[in-house]
Amino acid sequence: ETGSEDIDILPNGLAFISSGLKYPGVKSPRPDKPGEIFLMDLNEDNPRAVELRISRGFDLASFNPHGISTYID
């Protein structure tokens, strides 16, 4: 509902999507909703974005993702 801000696609076809970026002074369609990270498997016939659960103890109220990147070791 708030649109995606960035996407990072791994070589195996998994895509991580950040969503919910809010800029100060810019009206947000859902100002009380924290940011989110979604996962999409692009190998599926009908891929769909699934919200990832963020660990307890993380400050979700202030989560405002701007960009996303992955590191493969």
N, C-alpha and C positions, 0 to 999 in steps of 0.2 A: 504493500500500500504506500510505502514511502519511497519506493524506488531503490535501485542499487547504486552504490557509489563507485565500487571497483570490483574487479574479478581477477582471479589468478587461477590458471588452468595447469594442472600437473601433467607430466608426460603420460600418466596412466589414464587420463581422461576425467579425473575428478576436478571439479571446479569449486573454489571457495569464493563466496560473494559477500561483500560487506554492504550493509544497508542501514539507513536511518541517520545519515549525516545531517546535522542541524547547524546552520550558520547564524551567529548573532545578528539580529535585526532582519532576518529573512523569515517570513511566515512559513511554518511547518504544518503539513496536513495532520500530523499526530504529535504535537509538542510534548506530551507526557509519556510517549512510548520510547523506551530506550533503544539503542542501536542493536543490530542483530548480525549474526554470521550464518550464512546458509551454505549447504553443500549440495552439489548437483553432479550426478554421475552421467557424463555425456556419452557413455557407452550403451546406455539403456535405449530401447526403442522409443519410449516416450519420457525423456528426462524431465524431472520436476525438482524444484528447489525445496529442500527440507531444512527447517531451522535447526541449528545445532544448539544443544543445551549447554549453557555456560556454567562452569563450576560454581558451587556455593562459595561464598566469601568474596566473590568478585563484585565490585561496585557497579552494578548494572544501571543504577539511576544516572550515573554520569558517563556511561558508555556511549561514545559519539565517534564511531569508526570513520576514519578518513583514509582510504586506501587499504590495501591488503597485499601481503607478499608471503611466500613460503620459502623455507630453506630445506633442501634435501641433503642429507648427510650420507 
